[in-house]
Each structure stands twice: as structure tokens, then as C-alpha cells.
Amino acid sequence: MRRSAIAASSFFIKKIIMDISRITATEDAVELIEKLRAQNGPLMFHQSGGCCDGSAPMCFEEGELYINETDILLGKVANDVPFYMSKDQYEYWKHTHLTLGVTKGRGASFSLEIPLGVRFIIKSRLLTAEESEKYRVS
């Protein structure tokens, strides 16, 4: 099921592709993901708890980053690209819904979009009471 909503931030106002998920992506992010998928094949995302750009969402070729029991699947973006987060990081973010976006400027990570002069970013909002109940977040 897909529906549209408007997300406002101090940086941009973008239409968001909504899914029943803990993570969604802006249209710009979806377009970039599709471009990267055409160049690299199947993709995956990981949001770690590192410092600097290590706490930014990173896009990899599927399987390039080892996922294990310390990671959780938050959801999928852009036609089934999995988005993972470390369990430790999830403890800080569990009360939020995340939106994957894109901004100009080169990041300092190994993410696939970096050579294009853009980087993925995360915006967050608190879960509604209904969402908190649905995801069993206390």
C-alpha cells in the first residue's frame, strides 16, 4: 500500500513515498537508489552507531557488509532495498520513524553515492501513539 505525504524540514520540502514501515524514502532518495542499483546491482543500507559519517546511512552492494545477530531489519526502501541498523543504535532510535533523504555535498564514508557529490541523510520524527503500539515500543 502506498500513499503520499508532505514532510517539511529546514532543508527541504519533499514528497515522501510512504510505506507501512519504520523507514521511508523521499523521491530524490528513491531516484538515487535506482541509479545506484543500475550501476551496481542489488543494494542494501546500514545505519551504524559510529562517529562522524559512521552514523550516517550507508549504501552498499548487497552482501558487501556482513549482517549478523547484532543488526535488525528496519524495513525496505525503493522497491525492496533492505535497511538495517545495529541493535545498539536501534535502542536510541526505537521511538522514531526514519526518512531516508539526499543532500548535496560529499560525505566521508564508503557509501556508494559519495563519488556523485551527494550523500544520504536521515531525518527522524517521534512515533505516534498508534505506531508505538503497532511496533510494541515502550
Stockholm file with secondary structure:
# STOCKHOLM 1.0

chainA/1-138         MRRSAIAASSFFIKKIIMDISRITATEDAVELIEKLRAQNGPLMFHQSGGCCDGSAPMCFEEGELYINETDILLGKVANDVPFYMSKDQYEYWKHTHLTLGVTKGRGASFSLEIPLGVRFIIKSRLLTAEESEKYRVS
#=GR chainA/1-138 SS CCEEEEEECSSCEEEEEECSSSEEEEHHHHHHHHHHHHHHSSEEEEECCCSGGGGSEEEEETTSSCCCTTEEEEEEETTTEEEEEEHHHHHHHTTEEEEEEEEESCCSSCCTTGGGTEEEEEEEEECCHHHHHHTTCC
#=GC SS_cons         CCEEEEEECSSCEEEEEECSSSEEEEHHHHHHHHHHHHHHSSEEEEECCCSGGGGSEEEEETTSSCCCTTEEEEEEETTTEEEEEEHHHHHHHTTEEEEEEEEESCCSSCCTTGGGTEEEEEEEEECCHHHHHHTTCC
//
